[in-house]
Amino acid sequence: METKKRNKKGLGLMLAGLLLVAAAVGLVLYNRAEDDRAGEQSELILTELEKATSHAQLESLDGQMPMISIDGRDIVGHVVIESLEIDLPVLAYWDEEAAKDAPARYTGSVWLDNMVLCGHNYRRHFAPLHDIETGAEVRFVDVNGNEFVYEVTEIFNLGPKQVLEMISGEDWDLTLFTCTMGGQSRITVRCVRKKSIPAASQTAP
């Protein structure tokens, strides 16, 4: 009798272990599918953005960022980090659901040197930020084709509740952030603007 109980208990533990393994595999497959979908959506938006981009002089009204609508999403431009092979469209406003398709402007403006960009920790979105180094170049191109060139000066982590620390400060012009693995903190990348390139000068003969 005692042997039967032990066998049943062992079988139960084995089944529970198999269920946990199956659940973990399912979660990994779901996350990979979500990651791939997010990357594909960003590529589609970026393609449409390149088609829609117009050209204008380097100017802005009261620091407001111009935007265009693509498939119902308001877009302010795209962010490029060549060292990480990142080229992603940027949504005009942060929204948990919409940000599954592309990184978003959390707050601020490139024209006021205080823009903060936030992206999910997807492999094809902002996960590569974990490998960025100080001195790396970050470029933001707005919907008019004006280009803003930055250099990474600081990289550190902030807690999820340190919102004020994320958006305040005078020693940076652009910030990018995403969750660390597990979501316990936010990797925060501070950048200083080095130059701006008006769209008109890029298209001049």
Buried (B, 14 or more C-beta within 10 A) or exposed (E): EEEEEEEEEEEEEEEEEEEEEEEEEEEEEEEEEEBEBBBEBBBBBBEBBEEEBEEBEBEBEEEEBBBBEBEEBBBBBBBBBEBBEBBBBBBBBBEEEBBBBBBBBBBBBBBEBBBBBBBBBBEBBBBBBBEBEEEBBBBBBBBBBBBBBBBBBBBEEBEEEEEEEBBEEEEBBBBBBBBBEEEEBBBBBBBBBEEBBBBBEEEEE
